[in-house]
Amino acid sequence: MFLKFAFRNLMRNKKRTFTSALSVFSAAMLVGFAYGWVNGVLSLYSEGFIKYQTGNVRIVTQGYESREKFMPVDEVMANADEIVSGIRNLAGVTAIEQRIRFGILMGKEDNTVSAIGMGLDVKNNSIGFASKFIEGGLADHGIYLGARLAENLRLGIGDEILIASKTSEGGLNGIKVKVSGIFKMKMASFDKHYFFMSLEDSKRLLKIREGVTEIFVFAKNPDDSARLGNEIKKIAGEDLSVKTYSEQMGGLDEILKMMKSIFFFVEIAILALACFVIINTMVMAIFERMREIGTLKALGFGEADLFWIFTGEGAMIGILGGIPGALLGFLGIYFWGKTGINLEGIMKNIELPVEYIIHPALSLFDIVGVLTMATVVPVLSSMLPARYIRRYLPSHALRM
């Protein structure tokens, strides 16, 4: 009965009701879209670190960890195959990759630049550079260059290039290889500085007889990283460094989680500000209908009855605007999540492991959270002006 009574009252002034609902609609749509956008950016950031720099768990030697910025190729895990074999049967492991990172000088004729090489299984890896070729393709032997690196060196498919690097034995070695593919990862750091080679070619260049410098372990569920890390430590032994991605990222991982929590409260504040329109609407409605309130009280309506009638009016305005607004924001997230938003113009010089293409995303938990906010905040806002009804006696209200 109260809701029917409240709905009838809302139809008295349709323009004011529509304007108030539109305000909440706009705020809820903004909140829904913005939350998906921020969630997509933060997720892409952490996923980029996992895919390209840390894995869910990474294994290196103690010496490699202490000198990592120099990418020491003399810190090799000779028993890498044995470690990989032991990890392969652990629950929750989706992939294991052996890699070798190294810094080199590479050049063609008198044009020489420094670059970062990565030796890995070129056909099966989480980086997926083979799907990003703009020229060429996979071959039995060769080198695969980032687009901007190839441009700086003025190289094309089939060109021969000399690459030289410090070896695991402490000397220098150089080999000539042909450019087999040019990729565009849509990340400034990879497109400008990185190239890939097979593990076999990398070991030939660096004179590594056995093993690799890094082992990346990828988990089905990132929350399993800590458990996997502890299990892998037993397999790898105390001489090797075994760390999860959060341990390698340090405080950055906590900052990303904190940013998401902070933005959740920012969203609540945005909706609360929009709901001031509801408060204003309900205050106006109460003062316009004081005589009606007095009449209803005289007819036996209690304070609680009137409180819920006016709360219902405000709640309907909020819900009629909030839920459709949030759903429209989700549709925007779904659309942009499929196509992505290209920020190359902004990010092409930001050398972080984050792609130019941002894909906004929302989990089921996020959707439920935003819809709950879009419902609860307007309801709570409508209760504030409804409480004023309790101040008036029937005789006072009838005289106003």
Residue pairs with C-beta under 8 A, 6 or more apart in sequence:
2 305
2 308
2 309
2 312
3 312
3 316
5 309
5 312
6 309
6 310
6 312
6 313
6 316
7 312
7 316
9 285
9 289
9 309
9 313
10 17
10 313
10 316
10 317
11 17
13 285
16 281
16 284
17 281
17 317
19 277
20 277
20 278
20 280
20 281
20 317
20 321
21 317
21 318
21 320
21 321
22 321
23 274
23 277
23 321
24 271
24 274
24 275
24 277
24 278
24 317
24 318
24 321
24 322
24 325
24 374
24 378
25 321
25 322
25 324
25 325
25 328
26 274
26 325
27 270
27 271
27 273
27 274
27 275
27 322
27 325
28 271
28 274
28 321
28 322
28 323
28 324
28 325
28 326
28 329
28 370
28 374
29 325
29 326
29 328
29 329
29 332
30 270
30 325
30 329
31 267
31 270
31 271
31 325
31 326
31 329
31 370
31 373
31 374
32 325
32 326
32 327
32 328
32 329
32 330
32 332
32 333
32 362
32 370
32 374
33 329
33 332
33 333
33 360
34 263
34 267
34 329
35 263
35 264
35 267
35 329
35 362
35 366
35 370
36 329
36 330
36 332
36 333
36 336
36 337
36 360
36 361
36 362
36 366
37 333
37 358
37 360
38 259
38 260
38 263
39 260
39 360
39 361
39 362
39 363
39 366
40 333
40 337
40 358
40 359
40 360
40 361
41 358
42 256
42 259
42 260
43 361
44 354
44 355
44 358
44 359
45 256
45 352
45 354
46 245
46 249
46 253
46 256
48 187
48 352
48 353
48 354
48 355
49 245
49 248
49 249
49 353
50 56
50 218
50 222
50 245
51 126
51 127
51 353
52 127
52 190
52 353
53 248
53 353
54 216
54 243
54 245
54 248
54 249
55 97
55 215
55 216
55 217
55 218
55 245
56 217
56 218
56 219
56 222
56 224
56 225
56 228
56 244
56 245
57 216
57 217
57 219
57 225
57 228
57 229
57 232
57 242
57 243
57 244
57 245
58 214
58 215
58 216
58 217
58 242
58 243
58 245
58 248
59 77
59 83
59 214
59 215
59 217
59 232
59 236
59 240
59 241
59 242
60 68
60 75
60 77
60 213
60 214
60 215
60 240
60 241
61 75
61 76
61 77
61 213
61 239
61 240
61 241
62 239
62 240
62 241
63 72
63 75
64 72
64 75
64 213
64 214
64 241
65 241
67 75
70 103
71 101
71 102
71 103
71 116
71 213
72 213
73 100
73 102
73 165
73 166
73 167
73 168
73 206
73 208
73 213
74 168
74 169
74 170
75 213
76 168
76 208
76 210
76 211
76 212
76 213
77 83
77 211
77 212
77 213
77 215
77 240
78 210
78 211
79 211
80 98
80 210
80 211
80 212
80 215
81 211
83 215
83 235
83 236
83 240
84 96
84 98
84 215
86 235
87 93
87 96
87 215
87 217
87 232
87 235
88 96
90 228
90 231
90 232
92 219
92 220
92 221
92 224
92 227
92 228
93 217
93 218
93 219
93 220
93 228
94 218
94 219
94 220
95 126
95 216
95 217
95 218
96 215
96 216
96 217
96 218
97 120
97 121
97 125
97 126
97 215
97 216
97 218
98 120
98 121
98 199
98 212
98 214
98 215
98 216
99 118
99 119
99 120
99 212
99 213
99 214
99 215
99 216
100 118
100 119
100 120
100 199
100 202
100 203
100 206
100 208
100 212
100 213
100 214
101 116
101 117
101 118
101 119
101 213
101 214
102 116
102 117
102 118
102 119
102 165
102 166
102 202
102 205
102 206
103 114
103 115
103 116
103 117
103 165
104 114
104 115
104 116
104 117
104 163
104 164
104 165
104 205
105 112
105 113
105 114
105 115
105 163
105 164
105 165
106 112
106 113
106 114
106 115
106 153
106 161
106 162
106 163
106 164
106 195
107 113
107 153
107 161
107 162
108 153
108 154
108 155
108 159
108 160
108 161
108 162
111 152
111 153
111 154
113 149
113 152
113 153
114 193
115 149
115 193
115 194
115 195
116 193
116 194
116 195
117 163
117 165
117 194
117 195
117 196
117 197
117 202
118 194
118 195
118 196
118 197
118 202
119 196
119 197
119 198
119 199
119 201
119 202
119 203
119 206
119 212
120 127
120 196
120 198
120 199
121 198
121 199
122 130
122 138
122 144
122 196
122 197
122 198
123 130
123 138
126 216
126 218
127 185
127 196
129 144
129 183
129 185
129 190
129 196
130 137
130 138
130 181
130 183
132 183
132 184
132 185
132 186
133 144
133 181
133 182
133 183
134 147
134 182
134 183
134 184
135 156
135 157
135 181
135 182
136 144
136 157
136 179
136 180
136 181
136 182
137 180
137 181
138 180
138 181
139 180
139 181
141 177
141 178
141 180
141 198
141 201
142 177
142 178
142 179
142 180
142 181
142 197
142 201
143 161
143 163
143 177
143 178
143 179
143 180
143 195
143 196
143 197
143 201
144 179
144 180
144 181
144 182
144 183
144 195
144 196
144 197
145 153
145 155
145 179
145 181
145 182
145 183
145 195
146 182
146 183
146 184
146 185
146 190
146 191
146 192
146 193
146 194
146 195
147 182
147 183
147 184
147 191
148 188
148 191
148 192
149 191
149 192
149 193
149 194
149 195
150 156
150 179
150 182
152 192
153 161
155 161
155 179
155 182
156 179
156 182
157 179
157 180
157 181
157 182
158 178
158 179
159 178
159 179
160 176
160 177
160 178
160 179
161 176
161 177
161 178
161 179
162 174
162 175
162 176
163 174
163 175
163 176
163 177
163 205
164 172
164 173
164 174
165 172
165 173
165 174
165 205
165 206
166 172
167 173
167 205
167 206
167 207
167 208
168 206
168 207
168 208
169 207
171 207
173 205
173 206
173 207
174 205
175 201
175 204
175 205
177 197
177 201
183 191
184 191
185 191
185 194
185 355
186 344
186 355
186 356
186 357
187 352
187 353
187 354
187 355
187 356
188 347
188 348
188 349
188 350
188 351
188 352
189 351
189 352
189 353
190 353
192 351
193 351
197 205
199 212
202 208
203 209
217 228
217 232
219 225
219 228
222 245
225 244
225 245
225 246
226 244
226 246
228 244
229 242
229 243
229 244
229 247
232 242
233 242
236 242
245 253
246 253
246 254
264 369
267 370
267 373
268 373
268 377
271 322
271 373
271 374
271 377
271 378
272 377
272 381
275 318
275 377
275 378
275 381
276 381
278 314
278 317
278 318
278 378
278 381
278 382
279 314
279 381
279 382
279 384
279 385
281 314
281 317
282 310
282 313
282 314
282 382
282 385
282 386
283 385
283 388
285 310
285 313
286 293
286 310
286 385
286 386
286 388
286 389
290 392
290 397
290 400
291 397
291 398
291 400
293 306
293 389
293 392
293 397
294 392
294 394
294 395
294 396
294 397
294 398
294 399
294 400
295 394
295 398
296 305
296 306
297 303
297 306
297 392
297 393
297 394
297 397
298 394
298 398
303 389
303 390
306 386
306 389
307 383
307 386
307 387
307 389
307 390
308 386
310 382
310 385
310 386
310 389
311 379
311 382
311 383
311 386
312 382
313 382
314 378
314 379
314 381
314 382
314 383
314 385
314 386
315 378
315 379
315 382
317 378
317 382
318 374
318 375
318 377
318 378
318 379
318 381
318 382
319 374
319 375
319 378
319 379
321 378
322 374
322 375
322 377
322 378
323 371
323 374
323 375
325 374
326 370
326 371
326 374
329 370
330 362
330 367
330 370
332 360
333 360
333 361
333 362
336 359
336 360
337 359
337 360
337 361
338 359
340 357
340 358
340 359
341 357
341 358
341 359
341 360
342 356
342 357
343 356
343 357
343 358
344 356
347 354
347 356
348 356
362 370
392 400
